[in-house]
Amino acid sequence: MMSALPTTGREWHLVARPHGWPTPEDFALREAAVPELGEGQILVRNLHFSVDPYMRGRMNDVKSYVPPFQLEKPMDGGAVGEVIASRADSLAVGDHVLHGLGWREFAVLDAERAVRADPELAPLTAYLGVLGMPGLTAYAGLLEVASFKEGDAVFVSGAAGAVGSQVGQIARLKGASRVIGSAGSDEKVKLLVEEYGFDAAFNYKNGPVAEQLKAAAPDGIDVYFDNVGGDHLEAAIGSLKVHGRATICGMISVYNATEPTPAPRNLALVIGKRLRLEGMLVADHAALQPQFVQEVSAWIRSGELKYRETKVAGIEHGVEAFLGLLRGENTGKMIVSLAD
């Protein structure tokens, strides 16, 4: 006897636009009706959803590369779950999928907007991090945007996060001469060196970034992968060699700023050193997805590439997990787990 399908489910709504740091009062967890399935649609019981730094930008009412979250409406983001009803030929009940309607218990969407997630290849949560959007960001940002080549010395900021930890490991696996990372705690620094195989790492709270980077990379760097901006970008410009490249992926140091933040004061070095600083959005690199999943899942299975996840249990703790991510309380990918 098939159990009845859910008629309602909980979802997180944005109820106020944060000014500076978000607060719990900017969000509300609400019970909402689960829509009827249309032709070609599936109903997914979400098992895990992703909280990511880019979501902070979507809480502002500004024109950007992704539309802002709407007030009094559910937020969205990456999620993996199980199909529990289907009116589509391509996906059956029991299939697992990756899709874009996170922050809720149940999602109704067109089957073509979901990607099958194979739990045999890797654990389901991996599709939100190491094999998902953060992983592809690391892979494309290092190999395609920064034009990484064997023998390059690489510096990664936010190196213990979901993207940064993978950038450093891919660089190492692809033959970097030196991999340096920065992180916000001594525990994370230890993890970078001992578990992820970075050659050197430092805690940016222990002293000026430029000084610590020079000590870690006395001969300079060829590639900088920027997740932080601010003083990290300034330090990297100082340490980059002639024809160095920087992938500008994120600037978490300025996401909650209410006033404009100062640009690197040494930007003129870009001229003499002929540096290339290039911004990146992962959506531009979708064509790399099959190659990325094949290569990275093999590294995961062989144990050559390691990853960490920070899991917070229960949809009611979704906002808490997001705020913790902004404060750097995660190691690796921050995931909200709804699975029993």
Contacts in CASP RR format, 6 or more apart in sequence:
PFRMAT RR
TARGET T0000
AUTHOR 0000-0000-0000
METHOD contacts of the structure
MODEL  1
MMSALPTTGREWHLVARPHGWPTPEDFALREAAVPELGEGQILVRNLHFS
VDPYMRGRMNDVKSYVPPFQLEKPMDGGAVGEVIASRADSLAVGDHVLHG
LGWREFAVLDAERAVRADPELAPLTAYLGVLGMPGLTAYAGLLEVASFKE
GDAVFVSGAAGAVGSQVGQIARLKGASRVIGSAGSDEKVKLLVEEYGFDA
AFNYKNGPVAEQLKAAAPDGIDVYFDNVGGDHLEAAIGSLKVHGRATICG
MISVYNATEPTPAPRNLALVIGKRLRLEGMLVADHAALQPQFVQEVSAWI
RSGELKYRETKVAGIEHGVEAFLGLLRGENTGKMIVSLAD
5 34 0 8 1.000
5 43 0 8 1.000
5 84 0 8 1.000
5 85 0 8 1.000
6 34 0 8 1.000
6 45 0 8 1.000
6 105 0 8 1.000
6 106 0 8 1.000
7 33 0 8 1.000
7 34 0 8 1.000
8 31 0 8 1.000
8 32 0 8 1.000
8 33 0 8 1.000
8 34 0 8 1.000
9 31 0 8 1.000
9 32 0 8 1.000
9 34 0 8 1.000
9 104 0 8 1.000
9 105 0 8 1.000
9 106 0 8 1.000
10 29 0 8 1.000
10 30 0 8 1.000
10 31 0 8 1.000
10 32 0 8 1.000
10 104 0 8 1.000
10 105 0 8 1.000
10 315 0 8 1.000
10 316 0 8 1.000
11 29 0 8 1.000
11 30 0 8 1.000
11 32 0 8 1.000
11 74 0 8 1.000
11 103 0 8 1.000
11 104 0 8 1.000
11 105 0 8 1.000
12 27 0 8 1.000
12 28 0 8 1.000
12 29 0 8 1.000
12 30 0 8 1.000
12 74 0 8 1.000
12 75 0 8 1.000
12 103 0 8 1.000
12 104 0 8 1.000
12 315 0 8 1.000
12 318 0 8 1.000
12 319 0 8 1.000
13 27 0 8 1.000
13 28 0 8 1.000
13 29 0 8 1.000
13 30 0 8 1.000
13 71 0 8 1.000
13 72 0 8 1.000
13 73 0 8 1.000
13 74 0 8 1.000
13 75 0 8 1.000
14 26 0 8 1.000
14 27 0 8 1.000
14 59 0 8 1.000
14 69 0 8 1.000
14 70 0 8 1.000
14 71 0 8 1.000
14 72 0 8 1.000
14 73 0 8 1.000
14 75 0 8 1.000
15 25 0 8 1.000
15 26 0 8 1.000
15 27 0 8 1.000
15 28 0 8 1.000
15 71 0 8 1.000
15 72 0 8 1.000
16 25 0 8 1.000
16 26 0 8 1.000
16 71 0 8 1.000
17 26 0 8 1.000
17 59 0 8 1.000
17 60 0 8 1.000
17 61 0 8 1.000
17 71 0 8 1.000
18 26 0 8 1.000
18 56 0 8 1.000
18 59 0 8 1.000
18 60 0 8 1.000
18 256 0 8 1.000
19 258 0 8 1.000
20 256 0 8 1.000
20 257 0 8 1.000
20 258 0 8 1.000
21 256 0 8 1.000
21 326 0 8 1.000
22 56 0 8 1.000
22 59 0 8 1.000
22 256 0 8 1.000
22 322 0 8 1.000
22 323 0 8 1.000
22 326 0 8 1.000
24 319 0 8 1.000
24 320 0 8 1.000
24 323 0 8 1.000
26 59 0 8 1.000
27 319 0 8 1.000
29 315 0 8 1.000
29 316 0 8 1.000
29 319 0 8 1.000
32 74 0 8 1.000
32 104 0 8 1.000
34 43 0 8 1.000
34 106 0 8 1.000
34 108 0 8 1.000
35 108 0 8 1.000
36 108 0 8 1.000
37 43 0 8 1.000
37 85 0 8 1.000
37 86 0 8 1.000
37 87 0 8 1.000
37 108 0 8 1.000
38 87 0 8 1.000
38 108 0 8 1.000
39 87 0 8 1.000
40 87 0 8 1.000
40 88 0 8 1.000
40 89 0 8 1.000
40 110 0 8 1.000
40 111 0 8 1.000
41 86 0 8 1.000
41 87 0 8 1.000
41 88 0 8 1.000
41 108 0 8 1.000
41 109 0 8 1.000
41 110 0 8 1.000
41 111 0 8 1.000
42 83 0 8 1.000
42 85 0 8 1.000
42 86 0 8 1.000
42 87 0 8 1.000
42 88 0 8 1.000
42 91 0 8 1.000
42 97 0 8 1.000
42 108 0 8 1.000
42 109 0 8 1.000
42 110 0 8 1.000
42 111 0 8 1.000
42 114 0 8 1.000
43 83 0 8 1.000
43 84 0 8 1.000
43 85 0 8 1.000
43 86 0 8 1.000
43 106 0 8 1.000
43 107 0 8 1.000
43 108 0 8 1.000
44 79 0 8 1.000
44 81 0 8 1.000
44 82 0 8 1.000
44 83 0 8 1.000
44 84 0 8 1.000
44 97 0 8 1.000
44 99 0 8 1.000
44 101 0 8 1.000
44 106 0 8 1.000
44 107 0 8 1.000
44 108 0 8 1.000
44 109 0 8 1.000
44 114 0 8 1.000
45 81 0 8 1.000
45 82 0 8 1.000
45 84 0 8 1.000
45 105 0 8 1.000
45 106 0 8 1.000
46 79 0 8 1.000
46 80 0 8 1.000
46 81 0 8 1.000
46 101 0 8 1.000
46 102 0 8 1.000
46 104 0 8 1.000
46 105 0 8 1.000
46 106 0 8 1.000
46 107 0 8 1.000
46 338 0 8 1.000
47 80 0 8 1.000
47 81 0 8 1.000
47 82 0 8 1.000
47 96 0 8 1.000
47 124 0 8 1.000
47 337 0 8 1.000
47 338 0 8 1.000
47 339 0 8 1.000
48 79 0 8 1.000
48 80 0 8 1.000
48 81 0 8 1.000
48 124 0 8 1.000
48 125 0 8 1.000
48 128 0 8 1.000
48 311 0 8 1.000
48 335 0 8 1.000
48 336 0 8 1.000
48 337 0 8 1.000
48 338 0 8 1.000
48 339 0 8 1.000
49 77 0 8 1.000
49 78 0 8 1.000
49 79 0 8 1.000
49 80 0 8 1.000
49 102 0 8 1.000
49 103 0 8 1.000
49 104 0 8 1.000
49 128 0 8 1.000
49 335 0 8 1.000
49 336 0 8 1.000
49 338 0 8 1.000
50 77 0 8 1.000
50 78 0 8 1.000
50 79 0 8 1.000
50 102 0 8 1.000
50 128 0 8 1.000
50 129 0 8 1.000
50 133 0 8 1.000
50 333 0 8 1.000
50 334 0 8 1.000
50 335 0 8 1.000
50 336 0 8 1.000
51 318 0 8 1.000
51 321 0 8 1.000
51 322 0 8 1.000
51 325 0 8 1.000
51 334 0 8 1.000
51 335 0 8 1.000
51 336 0 8 1.000
52 77 0 8 1.000
52 133 0 8 1.000
52 134 0 8 1.000
52 162 0 8 1.000
52 325 0 8 1.000
52 334 0 8 1.000
53 250 0 8 1.000
53 252 0 8 1.000
53 255 0 8 1.000
53 325 0 8 1.000
53 326 0 8 1.000
54 66 0 8 1.000
54 250 0 8 1.000
55 69 0 8 1.000
55 75 0 8 1.000
55 77 0 8 1.000
55 322 0 8 1.000
56 255 0 8 1.000
56 256 0 8 1.000
56 326 0 8 1.000
57 64 0 8 1.000
57 68 0 8 1.000
57 255 0 8 1.000
58 64 0 8 1.000
58 66 0 8 1.000
58 67 0 8 1.000
58 68 0 8 1.000
58 69 0 8 1.000
58 75 0 8 1.000
59 68 0 8 1.000
59 69 0 8 1.000
60 68 0 8 1.000
61 68 0 8 1.000
62 68 0 8 1.000
65 281 0 8 1.000
65 283 0 8 1.000
69 75 0 8 1.000
69 76 0 8 1.000
74 101 0 8 1.000
74 103 0 8 1.000
74 104 0 8 1.000
75 102 0 8 1.000
75 103 0 8 1.000
76 100 0 8 1.000
76 101 0 8 1.000
76 102 0 8 1.000
76 103 0 8 1.000
77 100 0 8 1.000
77 101 0 8 1.000
77 102 0 8 1.000
77 103 0 8 1.000
78 98 0 8 1.000
78 99 0 8 1.000
78 100 0 8 1.000
78 101 0 8 1.000
78 102 0 8 1.000
78 128 0 8 1.000
78 133 0 8 1.000
79 98 0 8 1.000
79 99 0 8 1.000
79 100 0 8 1.000
79 101 0 8 1.000
79 102 0 8 1.000
79 103 0 8 1.000
79 107 0 8 1.000
79 128 0 8 1.000
80 96 0 8 1.000
80 97 0 8 1.000
80 98 0 8 1.000
80 99 0 8 1.000
80 117 0 8 1.000
80 124 0 8 1.000
80 125 0 8 1.000
80 127 0 8 1.000
80 128 0 8 1.000
81 96 0 8 1.000
81 97 0 8 1.000
81 99 0 8 1.000
81 117 0 8 1.000
81 124 0 8 1.000
82 94 0 8 1.000
82 95 0 8 1.000
82 96 0 8 1.000
82 97 0 8 1.000
83 91 0 8 1.000
83 92 0 8 1.000
83 93 0 8 1.000
83 94 0 8 1.000
83 95 0 8 1.000
83 96 0 8 1.000
83 97 0 8 1.000
84 93 0 8 1.000
84 94 0 8 1.000
85 93 0 8 1.000
86 92 0 8 1.000
86 93 0 8 1.000
86 95 0 8 1.000
86 111 0 8 1.000
88 110 0 8 1.000
88 111 0 8 1.000
90 111 0 8 1.000
90 112 0 8 1.000
91 97 0 8 1.000
91 111 0 8 1.000
91 114 0 8 1.000
91 116 0 8 1.000
95 116 0 8 1.000
96 116 0 8 1.000
96 117 0 8 1.000
96 118 0 8 1.000
96 119 0 8 1.000
96 124 0 8 1.000
97 114 0 8 1.000
97 115 0 8 1.000
97 116 0 8 1.000
97 117 0 8 1.000
98 114 0 8 1.000
98 115 0 8 1.000
98 116 0 8 1.000
98 117 0 8 1.000
98 127 0 8 1.000
98 128 0 8 1.000
98 132 0 8 1.000
99 107 0 8 1.000
99 109 0 8 1.000
99 113 0 8 1.000
99 114 0 8 1.000
99 115 0 8 1.000
100 107 0 8 1.000
100 109 0 8 1.000
100 113 0 8 1.000
101 107 0 8 1.000
101 109 0 8 1.000
103 318 0 8 1.000
104 315 0 8 1.000
105 315 0 8 1.000
105 338 0 8 1.000
117 124 0 8 1.000
117 127 0 8 1.000
121 131 0 8 1.000
121 293 0 8 1.000
121 297 0 8 1.000
122 130 0 8 1.000
122 131 0 8 1.000
122 297 0 8 1.000
122 300 0 8 1.000
122 301 0 8 1.000
125 309 0 8 1.000
125 311 0 8 1.000
125 333 0 8 1.000
125 335 0 8 1.000
125 337 0 8 1.000
126 132 0 8 1.000
126 300 0 8 1.000
126 307 0 8 1.000
128 134 0 8 1.000
128 333 0 8 1.000
128 335 0 8 1.000
129 135 0 8 1.000
129 162 0 8 1.000
129 307 0 8 1.000
129 309 0 8 1.000
129 333 0 8 1.000
129 335 0 8 1.000
130 162 0 8 1.000
130 166 0 8 1.000
130 296 0 8 1.000
130 300 0 8 1.000
130 305 0 8 1.000
130 307 0 8 1.000
130 333 0 8 1.000
131 293 0 8 1.000
131 296 0 8 1.000
131 297 0 8 1.000
131 300 0 8 1.000
133 282 0 8 1.000
134 162 0 8 1.000
134 163 0 8 1.000
134 166 0 8 1.000
134 333 0 8 1.000
135 162 0 8 1.000
135 163 0 8 1.000
135 166 0 8 1.000
135 292 0 8 1.000
135 296 0 8 1.000
136 282 0 8 1.000
136 285 0 8 1.000
136 288 0 8 1.000
136 289 0 8 1.000
136 292 0 8 1.000
137 163 0 8 1.000
137 249 0 8 1.000
137 280 0 8 1.000
137 282 0 8 1.000
138 163 0 8 1.000
138 164 0 8 1.000
138 166 0 8 1.000
138 167 0 8 1.000
138 168 0 8 1.000
138 170 0 8 1.000
138 225 0 8 1.000
139 166 0 8 1.000
139 170 0 8 1.000
139 288 0 8 1.000
139 292 0 8 1.000
139 295 0 8 1.000
139 296 0 8 1.000
140 280 0 8 1.000
140 282 0 8 1.000
140 284 0 8 1.000
140 285 0 8 1.000
140 288 0 8 1.000
140 292 0 8 1.000
141 167 0 8 1.000
141 225 0 8 1.000
141 247 0 8 1.000
141 249 0 8 1.000
141 280 0 8 1.000
141 285 0 8 1.000
142 148 0 8 1.000
142 154 0 8 1.000
142 167 0 8 1.000
142 168 0 8 1.000
142 170 0 8 1.000
142 171 0 8 1.000
142 174 0 8 1.000
142 223 0 8 1.000
142 225 0 8 1.000
142 247 0 8 1.000
143 170 0 8 1.000
143 174 0 8 1.000
144 285 0 8 1.000
144 288 0 8 1.000
145 245 0 8 1.000
145 247 0 8 1.000
145 278 0 8 1.000
145 279 0 8 1.000
145 280 0 8 1.000
146 223 0 8 1.000
146 224 0 8 1.000
146 225 0 8 1.000
146 245 0 8 1.000
146 246 0 8 1.000
146 247 0 8 1.000
146 278 0 8 1.000
147 245 0 8 1.000
148 154 0 8 1.000
148 171 0 8 1.000
148 174 0 8 1.000
148 176 0 8 1.000
148 223 0 8 1.000
150 174 0 8 1.000
150 175 0 8 1.000
150 176 0 8 1.000
151 175 0 8 1.000
151 176 0 8 1.000
151 177 0 8 1.000
151 222 0 8 1.000
152 171 0 8 1.000
152 176 0 8 1.000
152 177 0 8 1.000
152 222 0 8 1.000
152 223 0 8 1.000
153 176 0 8 1.000
153 177 0 8 1.000
153 178 0 8 1.000
153 179 0 8 1.000
153 180 0 8 1.000
153 217 0 8 1.000
153 219 0 8 1.000
153 220 0 8 1.000
153 221 0 8 1.000
153 222 0 8 1.000
153 223 0 8 1.000
154 167 0 8 1.000
154 168 0 8 1.000
154 171 0 8 1.000
154 176 0 8 1.000
154 178 0 8 1.000
154 179 0 8 1.000
154 180 0 8 1.000
154 221 0 8 1.000
154 222 0 8 1.000
154 223 0 8 1.000
154 224 0 8 1.000
154 225 0 8 1.000
155 180 0 8 1.000
155 181 0 8 1.000
155 182 0 8 1.000
155 213 0 8 1.000
155 216 0 8 1.000
155 217 0 8 1.000
155 221 0 8 1.000
155 223 0 8 1.000
155 224 0 8 1.000
155 225 0 8 1.000
155 236 0 8 1.000
155 239 0 8 1.000
156 164 0 8 1.000
156 167 0 8 1.000
156 168 0 8 1.000
156 171 0 8 1.000
156 179 0 8 1.000
156 180 0 8 1.000
156 181 0 8 1.000
156 182 0 8 1.000
156 224 0 8 1.000
156 225 0 8 1.000
156 227 0 8 1.000
157 164 0 8 1.000
157 181 0 8 1.000
157 182 0 8 1.000
157 204 0 8 1.000
157 224 0 8 1.000
157 225 0 8 1.000
157 226 0 8 1.000
157 227 0 8 1.000
157 228 0 8 1.000
157 229 0 8 1.000
157 232 0 8 1.000
157 236 0 8 1.000
158 164 0 8 1.000
158 181 0 8 1.000
158 182 0 8 1.000
158 183 0 8 1.000
158 184 0 8 1.000
158 227 0 8 1.000
158 228 0 8 1.000
158 252 0 8 1.000
159 165 0 8 1.000
159 167 0 8 1.000
159 168 0 8 1.000
159 181 0 8 1.000
159 182 0 8 1.000
159 183 0 8 1.000
159 188 0 8 1.000
159 192 0 8 1.000
159 196 0 8 1.000
159 198 0 8 1.000
159 201 0 8 1.000
160 183 0 8 1.000
160 184 0 8 1.000
160 188 0 8 1.000
160 191 0 8 1.000
160 192 0 8 1.000
160 308 0 8 1.000
160 331 0 8 1.000
160 332 0 8 1.000
161 183 0 8 1.000
161 227 0 8 1.000
161 330 0 8 1.000
161 331 0 8 1.000
161 332 0 8 1.000
161 333 0 8 1.000
162 307 0 8 1.000
162 330 0 8 1.000
162 332 0 8 1.000
162 333 0 8 1.000
162 334 0 8 1.000
163 225 0 8 1.000
163 227 0 8 1.000
163 249 0 8 1.000
164 225 0 8 1.000
164 227 0 8 1.000
165 192 0 8 1.000
165 196 0 8 1.000
165 307 0 8 1.000
165 308 0 8 1.000
165 332 0 8 1.000
166 296 0 8 1.000
166 305 0 8 1.000
166 307 0 8 1.000
167 225 0 8 1.000
168 176 0 8 1.000
168 179 0 8 1.000
168 181 0 8 1.000
168 196 0 8 1.000
168 198 0 8 1.000
168 225 0 8 1.000
169 196 0 8 1.000
169 197 0 8 1.000
169 299 0 8 1.000
169 304 0 8 1.000
169 305 0 8 1.000
169 306 0 8 1.000
170 296 0 8 1.000
170 305 0 8 1.000
171 179 0 8 1.000
171 223 0 8 1.000
172 179 0 8 1.000
172 196 0 8 1.000
172 197 0 8 1.000
172 198 0 8 1.000
173 299 0 8 1.000
173 304 0 8 1.000
173 305 0 8 1.000
178 199 0 8 1.000
178 200 0 8 1.000
178 217 0 8 1.000
178 219 0 8 1.000
178 221 0 8 1.000
179 197 0 8 1.000
179 198 0 8 1.000
179 199 0 8 1.000
179 200 0 8 1.000
180 198 0 8 1.000
180 199 0 8 1.000
180 200 0 8 1.000
180 201 0 8 1.000
180 202 0 8 1.000
180 213 0 8 1.000
180 216 0 8 1.000
180 217 0 8 1.000
180 221 0 8 1.000
181 192 0 8 1.000
181 198 0 8 1.000
181 200 0 8 1.000
181 201 0 8 1.000
181 202 0 8 1.000
181 216 0 8 1.000
182 201 0 8 1.000
182 202 0 8 1.000
182 203 0 8 1.000
182 204 0 8 1.000
182 209 0 8 1.000
182 212 0 8 1.000
182 213 0 8 1.000
182 228 0 8 1.000
182 232 0 8 1.000
183 189 0 8 1.000
183 191 0 8 1.000
183 192 0 8 1.000
183 201 0 8 1.000
183 202 0 8 1.000
183 203 0 8 1.000
183 204 0 8 1.000
184 203 0 8 1.000
184 204 0 8 1.000
184 205 0 8 1.000
184 328 0 8 1.000
185 203 0 8 1.000
185 205 0 8 1.000
186 203 0 8 1.000
186 206 0 8 1.000
187 331 0 8 1.000
188 201 0 8 1.000
188 203 0 8 1.000
188 331 0 8 1.000
189 201 0 8 1.000
189 202 0 8 1.000
189 203 0 8 1.000
191 308 0 8 1.000
191 331 0 8 1.000
192 198 0 8 1.000
192 201 0 8 1.000
193 199 0 8 1.000
193 200 0 8 1.000
193 201 0 8 1.000
195 306 0 8 1.000
195 308 0 8 1.000
196 306 0 8 1.000
200 216 0 8 1.000
200 217 0 8 1.000
201 216 0 8 1.000
202 212 0 8 1.000
202 213 0 8 1.000
202 215 0 8 1.000
202 216 0 8 1.000
204 212 0 8 1.000
204 231 0 8 1.000
204 232 0 8 1.000
206 212 0 8 1.000
208 231 0 8 1.000
208 235 0 8 1.000
209 231 0 8 1.000
209 232 0 8 1.000
209 234 0 8 1.000
209 235 0 8 1.000
210 231 0 8 1.000
210 234 0 8 1.000
210 235 0 8 1.000
210 238 0 8 1.000
210 239 0 8 1.000
213 221 0 8 1.000
213 235 0 8 1.000
213 236 0 8 1.000
213 239 0 8 1.000
214 220 0 8 1.000
214 239 0 8 1.000
217 239 0 8 1.000
220 239 0 8 1.000
220 240 0 8 1.000
220 241 0 8 1.000
221 236 0 8 1.000
221 239 0 8 1.000
221 240 0 8 1.000
221 241 0 8 1.000
221 244 0 8 1.000
222 240 0 8 1.000
222 241 0 8 1.000
222 244 0 8 1.000
222 245 0 8 1.000
223 244 0 8 1.000
223 245 0 8 1.000
223 246 0 8 1.000
223 247 0 8 1.000
224 233 0 8 1.000
224 236 0 8 1.000
224 239 0 8 1.000
224 240 0 8 1.000
224 244 0 8 1.000
224 245 0 8 1.000
224 246 0 8 1.000
224 247 0 8 1.000
225 246 0 8 1.000
225 247 0 8 1.000
225 249 0 8 1.000
226 232 0 8 1.000
226 233 0 8 1.000
226 236 0 8 1.000
226 246 0 8 1.000
226 247 0 8 1.000
226 248 0 8 1.000
226 249 0 8 1.000
226 250 0 8 1.000
226 251 0 8 1.000
227 249 0 8 1.000
227 250 0 8 1.000
227 251 0 8 1.000
227 252 0 8 1.000
228 250 0 8 1.000
228 251 0 8 1.000
228 252 0 8 1.000
228 253 0 8 1.000
229 248 0 8 1.000
229 250 0 8 1.000
229 251 0 8 1.000
229 252 0 8 1.000
229 253 0 8 1.000
229 254 0 8 1.000
230 251 0 8 1.000
230 253 0 8 1.000
230 254 0 8 1.000
230 261 0 8 1.000
230 262 0 8 1.000
230 264 0 8 1.000
231 253 0 8 1.000
232 253 0 8 1.000
233 246 0 8 1.000
233 248 0 8 1.000
233 251 0 8 1.000
233 264 0 8 1.000
234 264 0 8 1.000
234 265 0 8 1.000
234 266 0 8 1.000
236 246 0 8 1.000
237 246 0 8 1.000
237 264 0 8 1.000
237 266 0 8 1.000
237 267 0 8 1.000
237 269 0 8 1.000
237 270 0 8 1.000
237 275 0 8 1.000
238 266 0 8 1.000
238 269 0 8 1.000
240 246 0 8 1.000
240 269 0 8 1.000
240 273 0 8 1.000
240 275 0 8 1.000
241 273 0 8 1.000
242 272 0 8 1.000
242 273 0 8 1.000
242 274 0 8 1.000
243 273 0 8 1.000
243 274 0 8 1.000
243 275 0 8 1.000
243 276 0 8 1.000
244 273 0 8 1.000
244 274 0 8 1.000
244 275 0 8 1.000
244 276 0 8 1.000
245 275 0 8 1.000
245 276 0 8 1.000
245 277 0 8 1.000
245 278 0 8 1.000
246 275 0 8 1.000
246 276 0 8 1.000
246 277 0 8 1.000
246 278 0 8 1.000
247 278 0 8 1.000
247 279 0 8 1.000
247 280 0 8 1.000
248 277 0 8 1.000
248 278 0 8 1.000
248 279 0 8 1.000
248 280 0 8 1.000
249 279 0 8 1.000
249 280 0 8 1.000
252 326 0 8 1.000
253 261 0 8 1.000
254 261 0 8 1.000
255 326 0 8 1.000
256 326 0 8 1.000
269 275 0 8 1.000
270 277 0 8 1.000
296 305 0 8 1.000
299 305 0 8 1.000
300 307 0 8 1.000
307 332 0 8 1.000
307 333 0 8 1.000
308 331 0 8 1.000
308 332 0 8 1.000
308 333 0 8 1.000
309 332 0 8 1.000
309 333 0 8 1.000
309 334 0 8 1.000
309 335 0 8 1.000
310 329 0 8 1.000
310 330 0 8 1.000
310 331 0 8 1.000
310 332 0 8 1.000
310 333 0 8 1.000
310 334 0 8 1.000
310 335 0 8 1.000
311 335 0 8 1.000
311 336 0 8 1.000
311 337 0 8 1.000
312 318 0 8 1.000
312 320 0 8 1.000
312 321 0 8 1.000
312 334 0 8 1.000
312 335 0 8 1.000
312 336 0 8 1.000
312 337 0 8 1.000
313 336 0 8 1.000
313 337 0 8 1.000
314 336 0 8 1.000
314 337 0 8 1.000
314 338 0 8 1.000
315 336 0 8 1.000
315 338 0 8 1.000
317 336 0 8 1.000
318 336 0 8 1.000
321 334 0 8 1.000
321 335 0 8 1.000
321 336 0 8 1.000
322 334 0 8 1.000
324 330 0 8 1.000
324 334 0 8 1.000
325 334 0 8 1.000
END
